[in-house]
Amino acid sequence: QKEVEQNSGPLSVPEGAIASLNCTYSDRGSQSFFWYRQYSGKSPELIMSIYSNGDKEDGRFTAQLNKASQYVSLLIRDSQPSDSATYLCAVNWENNAGNMLTFGGGTRLMVKP
Amino acid sequence: EPEVTQTPSHQVTQMGQEVILRCVPISNHLYFYWYRQILGQKVEFLVSFYNNEISEKSEIFDDQFSVERPDGSNFTLKIRSTKLEDSAMYFCASRARGEQYFGPGTRLTVT
């Protein structure tokens, strides 16, 4: 059974701080990793994708992948109150004909002004 | 920027009735998906669709469910004989290369 695990939070950070969100997954045969943001009652919105070990930066967001440790993280620099949402980690495993995504339960982030 | 659209935004139906949820994927995307999210729970994969056929489906996607691409733009999810436990948000997603983009969802309430 392929699992994606996240701390449910809430993670509370002050405005302007760095928020660090973590995700672990159960199977080494994974291929692609995604971070989605979901506001309450809304759909998942893609923030970042990462496919190889290391860091990938896009604006205030940095995704980090360590396949040996089965670990992927998302750093949000200069956190803003508008970043307050649930962040979903999603994994697409190899040998997956449909490229389905398996989601973690999400981490709720609260950025306090 | 192109978006996935879904209709209706909210559907209320009685137990045992059939519902059809509609999606218009992003126009140059070839891979289509349905996911659902029961309130307070994880987003769960239902089915993927490519080249006019199902490429993968989850255990949730039993004979009660079916998908169709009736024309060049729409992608539908039909739920026959709805049950109370089918109440959830249903998301359509589409993909060109690696990344899946989600529509706004349809909230299905079965009473």
Contacts between the chains, C-beta under 8 A, distances in Angstrom:
chain1	res1	chain2	res2	distance
A	32	B	98	5.5
A	34	B	99	7.0
A	34	B	100	7.6
A	36	B	102	7.7
A	42	B	104	7.1
A	42	B	105	7.6
A	43	B	89	7.7
A	43	B	91	5.4
A	43	B	102	4.5
A	43	B	103	6.3
A	43	B	104	5.2
A	43	B	105	4.7
A	44	B	43	6.4
A	44	B	91	7.2
A	44	B	102	4.9
A	45	B	102	7.2
A	46	B	99	5.8
A	46	B	100	7.3
A	46	B	101	6.2
A	46	B	102	7.7
A	49	B	98	6.1
A	49	B	99	5.3
A	51	B	98	7.0
A	88	B	43	6.6
A	90	B	43	7.8
A	92	B	98	7.6
A	96	B	56	7.0
A	97	B	48	7.9
A	97	B	55	5.1
A	97	B	56	5.3
A	98	B	31	7.8
A	98	B	33	7.7
A	98	B	47	7.8
A	98	B	48	3.1
A	98	B	50	7.4
A	98	B	55	4.1
A	98	B	56	2.9
A	98	B	57	7.9
A	99	B	31	6.6
A	99	B	48	6.6
A	99	B	95	6.7
A	99	B	98	7.9
A	99	B	100	7.8
A	100	B	33	7.1
A	100	B	45	4.4
A	100	B	48	5.6
A	100	B	56	5.7
A	100	B	58	7.5
A	101	B	33	7.9
A	101	B	35	7.7
A	101	B	43	7.8
A	101	B	45	6.4
A	101	B	100	6.2
A	102	B	45	6.9
A	103	B	42	5.2
A	103	B	43	4.2
A	103	B	44	7.6
A	104	B	42	7.1
A	105	B	41	7.7
A	105	B	42	5.1
A	106	B	42	7.5
